[in-house]
Amino acid sequence: MLKSLSIVFALLFALFAGFQYNDPDPELWIPIYGLAAVASVMALFGTGRPWFFWLMAAMYVVAAVYQWPPHFEGFLLDEMGMKTLNIELARESGGLGICAVAMGVLGWLVQKKG
């Protein structure tokens, strides 16, 4: 289970990082998703400890809460482009939340394995 999820998470976060290439602030978001991809590879090869993944999960949760929009307008409209700042902030917060959940799952699986 750990190996399968590590591969899925690594590919997912590498894809997320790639999607940020055309973002207005790729220098921020590519490393955020890239770090999650690297952490997933660490879990795959058994080089990460549970506390590392839980710390990463906590950092992503804090960032997601900080990034949450002042007024939630949803994540999607009829098209993928940014319609309002609140929608963009919600999407960014959601991405950080996905990272947090993935890191928490990896921390739990690494602890369970070890």
PyMOL CGO cylinders between C-alpha atoms (Angstrom):
from pymol import cmd
from pymol.cgo import CYLINDER

trace = [
    CYLINDER, 0.00, 0.00, 0.00, 2.81, 2.43, 0.92, 0.3, 1, 1, 1, 1, 1, 1,
    CYLINDER, 2.81, 2.43, 0.92, 4.67, 1.86, -2.34, 0.3, 1, 1, 1, 1, 1, 1,
    CYLINDER, 4.67, 1.86, -2.34, 1.54, 2.22, -4.48, 0.3, 1, 1, 1, 1, 1, 1,
    CYLINDER, 1.54, 2.22, -4.48, 0.39, 5.41, -2.80, 0.3, 1, 1, 1, 1, 1, 1,
    CYLINDER, 0.39, 5.41, -2.80, 3.90, 6.87, -2.81, 0.3, 1, 1, 1, 1, 1, 1,
    CYLINDER, 3.90, 6.87, -2.81, 4.11, 6.39, -6.58, 0.3, 1, 1, 1, 1, 1, 1,
    CYLINDER, 4.11, 6.39, -6.58, 0.62, 7.82, -7.12, 0.3, 1, 1, 1, 1, 1, 1,
    CYLINDER, 0.62, 7.82, -7.12, 1.34, 10.83, -4.89, 0.3, 1, 1, 1, 1, 1, 1,
    CYLINDER, 1.34, 10.83, -4.89, 4.76, 11.45, -6.49, 0.3, 1, 1, 1, 1, 1, 1,
    CYLINDER, 4.76, 11.45, -6.49, 3.25, 11.44, -9.98, 0.3, 1, 1, 1, 1, 1, 1,
    CYLINDER, 3.25, 11.44, -9.98, 0.27, 13.54, -8.89, 0.3, 1, 1, 1, 1, 1, 1,
    CYLINDER, 0.27, 13.54, -8.89, 2.39, 16.22, -7.26, 0.3, 1, 1, 1, 1, 1, 1,
    CYLINDER, 2.39, 16.22, -7.26, 4.86, 16.26, -10.16, 0.3, 1, 1, 1, 1, 1, 1,
    CYLINDER, 4.86, 16.26, -10.16, 1.85, 16.84, -12.43, 0.3, 1, 1, 1, 1, 1, 1,
    CYLINDER, 1.85, 16.84, -12.43, 0.56, 19.58, -10.10, 0.3, 1, 1, 1, 1, 1, 1,
    CYLINDER, 0.56, 19.58, -10.10, 4.00, 21.24, -10.24, 0.3, 1, 1, 1, 1, 1, 1,
    CYLINDER, 4.00, 21.24, -10.24, 3.98, 21.02, -14.02, 0.3, 1, 1, 1, 1, 1, 1,
    CYLINDER, 3.98, 21.02, -14.02, 0.56, 22.67, -14.21, 0.3, 1, 1, 1, 1, 1, 1,
    CYLINDER, 0.56, 22.67, -14.21, 2.01, 25.67, -12.36, 0.3, 1, 1, 1, 1, 1, 1,
    CYLINDER, 2.01, 25.67, -12.36, 4.33, 26.51, -15.26, 0.3, 1, 1, 1, 1, 1, 1,
    CYLINDER, 4.33, 26.51, -15.26, 1.83, 29.03, -16.70, 0.3, 1, 1, 1, 1, 1, 1,
    CYLINDER, 1.83, 29.03, -16.70, 0.66, 30.27, -13.28, 0.3, 1, 1, 1, 1, 1, 1,
    CYLINDER, 0.66, 30.27, -13.28, 1.26, 33.96, -12.43, 0.3, 1, 1, 1, 1, 1, 1,
    CYLINDER, 1.26, 33.96, -12.43, 3.52, 32.87, -9.53, 0.3, 1, 1, 1, 1, 1, 1,
    CYLINDER, 3.52, 32.87, -9.53, 5.19, 29.57, -10.53, 0.3, 1, 1, 1, 1, 1, 1,
    CYLINDER, 5.19, 29.57, -10.53, 8.26, 30.30, -8.39, 0.3, 1, 1, 1, 1, 1, 1,
    CYLINDER, 8.26, 30.30, -8.39, 6.06, 29.76, -5.34, 0.3, 1, 1, 1, 1, 1, 1,
    CYLINDER, 6.06, 29.76, -5.34, 3.86, 26.86, -6.40, 0.3, 1, 1, 1, 1, 1, 1,
    CYLINDER, 3.86, 26.86, -6.40, 6.32, 24.65, -8.27, 0.3, 1, 1, 1, 1, 1, 1,
    CYLINDER, 6.32, 24.65, -8.27, 8.50, 24.20, -5.15, 0.3, 1, 1, 1, 1, 1, 1,
    CYLINDER, 8.50, 24.20, -5.15, 5.42, 23.65, -2.96, 0.3, 1, 1, 1, 1, 1, 1,
    CYLINDER, 5.42, 23.65, -2.96, 4.20, 20.76, -5.11, 0.3, 1, 1, 1, 1, 1, 1,
    CYLINDER, 4.20, 20.76, -5.11, 7.75, 19.67, -5.93, 0.3, 1, 1, 1, 1, 1, 1,
    CYLINDER, 7.75, 19.67, -5.93, 8.52, 19.23, -2.24, 0.3, 1, 1, 1, 1, 1, 1,
    CYLINDER, 8.52, 19.23, -2.24, 5.44, 17.03, -1.86, 0.3, 1, 1, 1, 1, 1, 1,
    CYLINDER, 5.44, 17.03, -1.86, 6.61, 14.97, -4.86, 0.3, 1, 1, 1, 1, 1, 1,
    CYLINDER, 6.61, 14.97, -4.86, 10.10, 14.58, -3.35, 0.3, 1, 1, 1, 1, 1, 1,
    CYLINDER, 10.10, 14.58, -3.35, 8.60, 13.59, 0.02, 0.3, 1, 1, 1, 1, 1, 1,
    CYLINDER, 8.60, 13.59, 0.02, 6.49, 10.97, -1.75, 0.3, 1, 1, 1, 1, 1, 1,
    CYLINDER, 6.49, 10.97, -1.75, 9.62, 9.53, -3.37, 0.3, 1, 1, 1, 1, 1, 1,
    CYLINDER, 9.62, 9.53, -3.37, 11.28, 9.51, 0.05, 0.3, 1, 1, 1, 1, 1, 1,
    CYLINDER, 11.28, 9.51, 0.05, 8.39, 7.44, 1.38, 0.3, 1, 1, 1, 1, 1, 1,
    CYLINDER, 8.39, 7.44, 1.38, 8.73, 5.09, -1.59, 0.3, 1, 1, 1, 1, 1, 1,
    CYLINDER, 8.73, 5.09, -1.59, 12.38, 4.42, -0.83, 0.3, 1, 1, 1, 1, 1, 1,
    CYLINDER, 12.38, 4.42, -0.83, 11.95, 4.39, 2.96, 0.3, 1, 1, 1, 1, 1, 1,
    CYLINDER, 11.95, 4.39, 2.96, 14.16, 7.40, 3.67, 0.3, 1, 1, 1, 1, 1, 1,
    CYLINDER, 14.16, 7.40, 3.67, 11.53, 9.53, 5.42, 0.3, 1, 1, 1, 1, 1, 1,
    CYLINDER, 11.53, 9.53, 5.42, 10.50, 9.15, 9.04, 0.3, 1, 1, 1, 1, 1, 1,
    CYLINDER, 10.50, 9.15, 9.04, 6.90, 9.50, 10.24, 0.3, 1, 1, 1, 1, 1, 1,
    CYLINDER, 6.90, 9.50, 10.24, 7.61, 12.78, 12.07, 0.3, 1, 1, 1, 1, 1, 1,
    CYLINDER, 7.61, 12.78, 12.07, 8.90, 14.29, 8.81, 0.3, 1, 1, 1, 1, 1, 1,
    CYLINDER, 8.90, 14.29, 8.81, 5.65, 13.57, 6.98, 0.3, 1, 1, 1, 1, 1, 1,
    CYLINDER, 5.65, 13.57, 6.98, 3.53, 14.77, 9.90, 0.3, 1, 1, 1, 1, 1, 1,
    CYLINDER, 3.53, 14.77, 9.90, 5.56, 17.98, 10.07, 0.3, 1, 1, 1, 1, 1, 1,
    CYLINDER, 5.56, 17.98, 10.07, 5.03, 18.49, 6.36, 0.3, 1, 1, 1, 1, 1, 1,
    CYLINDER, 5.03, 18.49, 6.36, 1.30, 17.80, 6.78, 0.3, 1, 1, 1, 1, 1, 1,
    CYLINDER, 1.30, 17.80, 6.78, 1.12, 20.38, 9.57, 0.3, 1, 1, 1, 1, 1, 1,
    CYLINDER, 1.12, 20.38, 9.57, 2.95, 22.97, 7.46, 0.3, 1, 1, 1, 1, 1, 1,
    CYLINDER, 2.95, 22.97, 7.46, 0.60, 22.37, 4.53, 0.3, 1, 1, 1, 1, 1, 1,
    CYLINDER, 0.60, 22.37, 4.53, -2.44, 22.69, 6.83, 0.3, 1, 1, 1, 1, 1, 1,
    CYLINDER, -2.44, 22.69, 6.83, -1.18, 26.00, 8.20, 0.3, 1, 1, 1, 1, 1, 1,
    CYLINDER, -1.18, 26.00, 8.20, -0.52, 27.25, 4.66, 0.3, 1, 1, 1, 1, 1, 1,
    CYLINDER, -0.52, 27.25, 4.66, -3.97, 26.08, 3.49, 0.3, 1, 1, 1, 1, 1, 1,
    CYLINDER, -3.97, 26.08, 3.49, -5.70, 27.91, 6.35, 0.3, 1, 1, 1, 1, 1, 1,
    CYLINDER, -5.70, 27.91, 6.35, -3.63, 31.03, 5.68, 0.3, 1, 1, 1, 1, 1, 1,
    CYLINDER, -3.63, 31.03, 5.68, -4.45, 30.87, 1.96, 0.3, 1, 1, 1, 1, 1, 1,
    CYLINDER, -4.45, 30.87, 1.96, -8.20, 30.38, 2.46, 0.3, 1, 1, 1, 1, 1, 1,
    CYLINDER, -8.20, 30.38, 2.46, -10.14, 33.18, 0.74, 0.3, 1, 1, 1, 1, 1, 1,
    CYLINDER, -10.14, 33.18, 0.74, -11.96, 35.85, 2.77, 0.3, 1, 1, 1, 1, 1, 1,
    CYLINDER, -11.96, 35.85, 2.77, -15.17, 34.96, 0.90, 0.3, 1, 1, 1, 1, 1, 1,
    CYLINDER, -15.17, 34.96, 0.90, -15.56, 31.42, -0.47, 0.3, 1, 1, 1, 1, 1, 1,
    CYLINDER, -15.56, 31.42, -0.47, -16.99, 31.43, -4.00, 0.3, 1, 1, 1, 1, 1, 1,
    CYLINDER, -16.99, 31.43, -4.00, -16.22, 27.82, -4.88, 0.3, 1, 1, 1, 1, 1, 1,
    CYLINDER, -16.22, 27.82, -4.88, -13.40, 26.16, -6.76, 0.3, 1, 1, 1, 1, 1, 1,
    CYLINDER, -13.40, 26.16, -6.76, -14.69, 26.00, -10.33, 0.3, 1, 1, 1, 1, 1, 1,
    CYLINDER, -14.69, 26.00, -10.33, -16.88, 27.92, -12.67, 0.3, 1, 1, 1, 1, 1, 1,
    CYLINDER, -16.88, 27.92, -12.67, -17.66, 27.06, -16.29, 0.3, 1, 1, 1, 1, 1, 1,
    CYLINDER, -17.66, 27.06, -16.29, -14.02, 27.26, -17.28, 0.3, 1, 1, 1, 1, 1, 1,
    CYLINDER, -14.02, 27.26, -17.28, -10.61, 26.72, -15.68, 0.3, 1, 1, 1, 1, 1, 1,
    CYLINDER, -10.61, 26.72, -15.68, -9.38, 30.32, -15.90, 0.3, 1, 1, 1, 1, 1, 1,
    CYLINDER, -9.38, 30.32, -15.90, -9.19, 32.51, -12.82, 0.3, 1, 1, 1, 1, 1, 1,
    CYLINDER, -9.19, 32.51, -12.82, -12.47, 34.43, -12.58, 0.3, 1, 1, 1, 1, 1, 1,
    CYLINDER, -12.47, 34.43, -12.58, -12.02, 36.01, -9.15, 0.3, 1, 1, 1, 1, 1, 1,
    CYLINDER, -12.02, 36.01, -9.15, -9.27, 36.22, -6.56, 0.3, 1, 1, 1, 1, 1, 1,
    CYLINDER, -9.27, 36.22, -6.56, -11.45, 34.30, -4.08, 0.3, 1, 1, 1, 1, 1, 1,
    CYLINDER, -11.45, 34.30, -4.08, -11.77, 31.35, -6.47, 0.3, 1, 1, 1, 1, 1, 1,
    CYLINDER, -11.77, 31.35, -6.47, -8.02, 31.35, -7.08, 0.3, 1, 1, 1, 1, 1, 1,
    CYLINDER, -8.02, 31.35, -7.08, -7.30, 31.44, -3.34, 0.3, 1, 1, 1, 1, 1, 1,
    CYLINDER, -7.30, 31.44, -3.34, -9.76, 28.59, -2.76, 0.3, 1, 1, 1, 1, 1, 1,
    CYLINDER, -9.76, 28.59, -2.76, -8.04, 26.50, -5.43, 0.3, 1, 1, 1, 1, 1, 1,
    CYLINDER, -8.04, 26.50, -5.43, -4.63, 27.20, -3.94, 0.3, 1, 1, 1, 1, 1, 1,
    CYLINDER, -4.63, 27.20, -3.94, -5.89, 26.36, -0.47, 0.3, 1, 1, 1, 1, 1, 1,
    CYLINDER, -5.89, 26.36, -0.47, -7.43, 23.16, -1.80, 0.3, 1, 1, 1, 1, 1, 1,
    CYLINDER, -7.43, 23.16, -1.80, -4.15, 22.13, -3.39, 0.3, 1, 1, 1, 1, 1, 1,
    CYLINDER, -4.15, 22.13, -3.39, -2.35, 22.71, -0.11, 0.3, 1, 1, 1, 1, 1, 1,
    CYLINDER, -2.35, 22.71, -0.11, -5.05, 20.66, 1.64, 0.3, 1, 1, 1, 1, 1, 1,
    CYLINDER, -5.05, 20.66, 1.64, -4.47, 17.79, -0.78, 0.3, 1, 1, 1, 1, 1, 1,
    CYLINDER, -4.47, 17.79, -0.78, -0.75, 17.96, 0.03, 0.3, 1, 1, 1, 1, 1, 1,
    CYLINDER, -0.75, 17.96, 0.03, -1.54, 17.92, 3.76, 0.3, 1, 1, 1, 1, 1, 1,
    CYLINDER, -1.54, 17.92, 3.76, -3.76, 14.85, 3.49, 0.3, 1, 1, 1, 1, 1, 1,
    CYLINDER, -3.76, 14.85, 3.49, -1.20, 13.02, 1.34, 0.3, 1, 1, 1, 1, 1, 1,
    CYLINDER, -1.20, 13.02, 1.34, 1.62, 13.76, 3.78, 0.3, 1, 1, 1, 1, 1, 1,
    CYLINDER, 1.62, 13.76, 3.78, -0.54, 12.64, 6.71, 0.3, 1, 1, 1, 1, 1, 1,
    CYLINDER, -0.54, 12.64, 6.71, -1.37, 9.38, 4.96, 0.3, 1, 1, 1, 1, 1, 1,
    CYLINDER, -1.37, 9.38, 4.96, 2.29, 8.78, 4.13, 0.3, 1, 1, 1, 1, 1, 1,
    CYLINDER, 2.29, 8.78, 4.13, 3.28, 9.50, 7.74, 0.3, 1, 1, 1, 1, 1, 1,
    CYLINDER, 3.28, 9.50, 7.74, 0.71, 7.02, 8.99, 0.3, 1, 1, 1, 1, 1, 1,
    CYLINDER, 0.71, 7.02, 8.99, 1.77, 4.33, 6.49, 0.3, 1, 1, 1, 1, 1, 1,
    CYLINDER, 1.77, 4.33, 6.49, 5.49, 4.84, 7.22, 0.3, 1, 1, 1, 1, 1, 1,
    CYLINDER, 5.49, 4.84, 7.22, 4.82, 4.52, 10.95, 0.3, 1, 1, 1, 1, 1, 1,
    CYLINDER, 4.82, 4.52, 10.95, 2.67, 1.45, 10.40, 0.3, 1, 1, 1, 1, 1, 1,
    CYLINDER, 2.67, 1.45, 10.40, 5.40, -0.15, 8.29, 0.3, 1, 1, 1, 1, 1, 1,
    CYLINDER, 5.40, -0.15, 8.29, 8.23, 0.64, 10.71, 0.3, 1, 1, 1, 1, 1, 1,
]
cmd.load_cgo(trace, "trace")
